[in-house]
Structures are given as C-alpha cells and as structure tokens.
Amino acid sequence: MNWLALRVLTPDAAPQVRTVAALDVPAAHGRLTVLPGHAPLLCALRPGRVRVTEPDGSRSEIGVGPGMLHIDTRGATLIVDSAAAESG
C-alpha cells in the first residue's frame, strides 16, 4: 500500500477524509513522519503545520491547533481544536 487515509476531526467542522502518501506532524516532542504501514500510535500534537505529501508527489500544509494523532490499520486521524488548509 503506497497511501494512507487521513481523517481530520475538529469540534466545529464536518470530518475531512482524504488519501495521502505521507504526513509530517508537529508532535509534542518534535516532528514525526508517518508513512503507509506505520505502527499503531497515539501521540499529542502541538499547534503548527502538518505537511502532507499527496499520492501524486505534490505537497500541501494544514495548520492545526493542539490535539492528538491516532494511527491504526485504517490510516491516520488528526483530532485537533482547529484545522485550516494553508497555501504556499
């Protein structure tokens, strides 16, 4: 599998689901890269930018508030106070 499902959950928006090739997140103790097949994990996230690599190799960022990252066999879930796509 060369991709993983990314779910973004916030208190005030509909859940967002997309397919990605990789994530780089602002974990509580430093940046963490998530690739397909990553071991199950639950960790705290700091406010910052989630760097997303799309299946076609392009990249984008999501600005997130504090929260949690949950990884399981279905993919990665960001459970955060806020999330907004960022350009550039």
C-alpha positions in Angstrom: 0.0 0.0 0.0 1.5 3.3 -1.1 -1.1 5.6 0.6 -3.0 6.0 3.8 -6.3 7.5 4.7 -6.1 10.8 6.5 -9.0 11.9 8.6 -9.2 15.4 10.2 -11.6 15.9 13.0 -12.4 19.2 14.7 -15.2 20.3 17.0 -16.8 22.7 14.6 -16.4 21.2 11.1 -17.5 18.2 9.2 -14.9 15.4 9.2 -12.5 15.6 6.3 -11.1 12.4 4.7 -8.5 12.2 2.0 -5.9 9.8 0.7 -2.2 10.8 1.2 1.2 9.3 0.7 2.9 10.7 3.8 2.4 13.1 6.8 4.8 15.1 8.8 3.2 16.3 12.0 4.2 18.6 14.9 4.2 16.0 17.7 4.6 17.1 21.3 8.3 16.2 21.4 9.3 17.0 17.8 8.3 16.4 14.3 7.0 12.9 13.4 6.8 11.5 9.9 4.0 9.0 9.1 4.3 6.7 6.1 2.0 3.9 5.0 2.2 0.8 7.2 3.2 2.9 10.3 2.8 1.0 13.6 -0.2 1.9 15.7 0.4 5.1 17.7 -1.3 7.7 19.8 0.5 11.0 20.4 -0.1 14.6 21.4 0.2 17.3 18.8 1.4 20.9 19.3 -0.1 23.7 17.3 1.7 24.0 13.9 1.8 22.8 10.4 1.0 19.3 9.2 3.0 18.7 6.0 1.1 16.4 3.6 2.6 14.6 0.6 -0.2 13.7 -1.9 -0.2 10.4 -3.8 1.0 12.3 -7.0 4.0 13.7 -5.1 2.7 17.2 -4.6 2.8 18.8 -1.2 0.4 20.9 0.9 0.1 22.0 4.5 -2.6 22.1 7.1 -2.4 24.5 10.0 -3.6 22.7 13.2 -4.3 23.6 16.8 -3.4 21.4 19.7 -4.7 17.8 19.7 -3.9 14.2 19.1 -2.7 11.9 16.3 -4.1 8.4 16.2 -2.6 5.8 13.7 -4.2 2.4 13.2 -4.6 -0.1 10.4 -7.2 2.2 8.7 -4.9 5.2 8.5 -4.1 8.4 10.5 -6.6 10.6 12.3 -5.9 14.1 13.5 -8.2 15.1 16.3 -7.5 18.8 16.7 -9.0 22.0 18.1 -8.8 23.6 14.6 -7.5 22.9 11.1 -7.2 25.0 8.0 -5.5 24.4 4.6 -2.5 26.7 4.1 -1.1 27.9 0.8 2.4 28.2 -0.3 
